[in-house]
Amino acid sequence: MKTTTWAGYVSRGQAPQPLPGNDERGRRRWDPDEVRRFPRPGAGRSRAGAGPDAEAVLAEMREVAEQIEELRARQRELLGAGKRQGLEVLAMARALGISRQTAYSWLDDA
């Protein structure tokens, strides 16, 4: 692991505790074997060691993502209905909580 990566873990409080005392230059030290065994958090980390609580959170995330997609589809339907009613794009975008650019791109896709 790169020194900068380790420094990030240390600064975020994710690294194990350093060895007592400092080196001759006043820097903290860690046990090399403990650093090698350290389970790296973050994007590249494998879920192999994730427990049931972590899996439950991931399942809930997937459920929320599905709900968001359903709501987004409903937003598109309402946008089309608003266009057929002659509503202005800016008013519809504001009501739907989307940008005008998004509204225009959705209308172009319809």
C-alpha positions in Angstrom: 0.0 0.0 0.0 1.2 3.5 -0.8 2.4 5.8 2.0 -0.2 8.4 1.0 -3.0 5.7 1.2 -1.8 4.8 4.7 -1.6 8.4 5.7 -5.3 8.8 4.6 -6.4 5.9 6.8 -4.4 7.4 9.7 -5.9 10.9 9.3 -9.5 9.5 9.2 -8.9 7.3 12.3 -9.3 4.1 10.3 -5.8 2.7 10.9 -4.8 0.7 13.9 -3.0 2.4 16.8 0.7 3.2 16.3 3.4 1.6 18.3 4.3 3.5 21.5 7.0 6.2 21.1 8.3 7.8 17.9 11.2 7.0 15.6 14.5 9.0 15.6 12.8 11.7 13.4 9.8 12.0 15.7 7.4 10.1 13.4 4.8 7.6 14.6 5.5 3.9 13.8 3.3 0.9 13.1 4.0 -2.8 13.3 4.7 -3.9 9.7 2.9 -7.2 10.1 -0.2 -5.4 11.5 -0.1 -3.0 8.5 0.0 -6.0 6.1 -2.9 -7.7 7.8 -4.9 -4.4 8.0 -8.3 -4.9 6.3 -8.4 -1.9 3.9 -11.6 0.1 4.0 -12.9 1.9 1.0 -13.9 1.4 -2.6 -11.4 -1.4 -3.4 -12.3 -3.5 -0.3 -13.8 -6.9 -0.9 -17.2 -7.6 0.7 -16.0 -11.1 1.5 -15.7 -10.3 5.1 -18.9 -8.2 5.3 -21.3 -9.5 7.9 -25.1 -9.7 8.0 -25.5 -6.1 9.1 -23.5 -4.9 6.1 -25.4 -7.1 3.7 -28.7 -5.8 5.1 -27.5 -2.2 4.5 -26.6 -3.1 0.9 -30.1 -4.7 0.4 -31.7 -1.6 1.7 -29.6 0.5 -0.7 -30.8 -1.7 -3.6 -34.4 -1.2 -2.5 -34.0 2.5 -2.3 -32.4 2.6 -5.8 -35.4 0.7 -7.2 -37.8 3.2 -5.6 -35.9 6.1 -7.0 -36.1 4.6 -10.5 -39.9 4.2 -10.1 -40.2 7.8 -8.9 -38.0 9.0 -11.8 -40.3 7.1 -14.3 -43.3 8.9 -12.6 -41.5 12.2 -13.0 -41.1 11.5 -16.7 -44.8 10.6 -17.1 -45.9 13.8 -15.3 -43.5 15.9 -17.5 -45.1 14.4 -20.6 -48.6 15.2 -19.2 -47.5 18.7 -18.4 -46.2 19.2 -21.9 -49.6 18.0 -23.3 -51.3 20.5 -21.0 -49.1 23.3 -22.4 -47.1 24.0 -19.2 -43.8 25.8 -19.4 -40.7 23.6 -19.0 -39.2 25.8 -16.3 -42.4 25.5 -14.1 -42.5 21.8 -14.6 -38.8 21.4 -13.8 -39.1 23.3 -10.6 -42.2 21.4 -9.6 -40.4 18.1 -10.2 -37.2 19.2 -8.6 -35.1 18.7 -11.7 -33.1 21.0 -13.9 -34.5 22.5 -17.1 -31.8 20.7 -19.0 -32.9 17.4 -17.5 -36.6 18.2 -18.4 -35.6 19.1 -21.9 -33.6 15.9 -22.3 -36.5 13.8 -20.9 -38.9 15.4 -23.3 -36.5 14.8 -26.2 -36.3 11.1 -25.3 -40.1 10.8 -25.1 
